[in-house]
Amino acid sequence: MNSISSQLAGQLRLVSPIGRRRPAPPALVLVAHGSRDPRALDTVRALMARVRELRPALPVHLGHIELNEPLLPDTLAALGDTPAVLVPLLLSRGYHVKQDIPEMAAAAPTRARVAAPLGPHPLLADALHTRLIESGWPTTMDRTTRRSTAVVLAAAGSRDPDSATDTRRTARLLADRLGVPVVPAYASAATPTVETALRALAARGRHRVAIASYFTAPGRFATQCAQQAPWIASAPLGAQKAMAHLILHRYDQAQATTEAELASA
């Protein structure tokens, strides 16, 4: 009954007070990287279901950059002339956000706007904090323990300096939340590595170090980083409600920009 009520409410929002039907909102296309790990596709599908639960009237689709089907160009082709907002399930700027996805959007048969990547954003700090708590992070910590504790924010890595800038901003948001140092580190293409970050923290007397997995879904890099944890390691961000809210926030941002541009044209 609640689902039916939500659908009816969504349909009514398409009708203006004087009876004219408003244009349907653009479709939301989640853009995942793709992975050979089957858990990644399961996670993305679960996240898509979360988004649909939060906004039942919104058409939500999935497209991958590589490795998994449906591939993004196929998803966009299937939409035909339906406008779309592409929300990358990526946590920072980099080549995929700046080049791959915009090029695929430009080649689509319809208008497709690319939203900002998910990070940095306070909702990501919320999601990271939740995963750390689930892995055993204490909800309270005395001053002595706090002085020996730290977190390594383990990310995939990119050669694009903007990606590192975004990851550092997320690390600062998480550090403000936890009250301990949070050091970004990378699985590939950037420095420091997780191993190097752990050594540097140990040299500063920080021996109680958690690995915060800054990955949307499970995969090779997330597993490799977690295995280096000297204390606890959190699970990837996954299909948390905070992640679904953040996806819709990025969609709404992009849609508002589109409407503002059309109004000023």
Buried (B, 14 or more C-beta within 10 A) or exposed (E): EEEEEBEEEBEEEEEEEEEEEEEEBBBBBBBBBBBEBEBBBBBBBBBBEBBBEBBBBBBBBBBBBEBBEBBBBEBBBEBEEBBBBBBBBBBBBBEBBBEBBBEBBEEBEBEBBBBBBBBBBBBBBBBBBBBBEEBEBEEEBEEEEBBBBBBBBBBBBBEBEBBBEBBBBBBBBBBEBBEBBBBBBBBEBBEBBBEBBBEBBEEEEBEBBBBBBBBBBBBBBBBEBBEBBBBBBBBBBBBBBBBBBBBBBBBBBBBEBBEEEEEEE
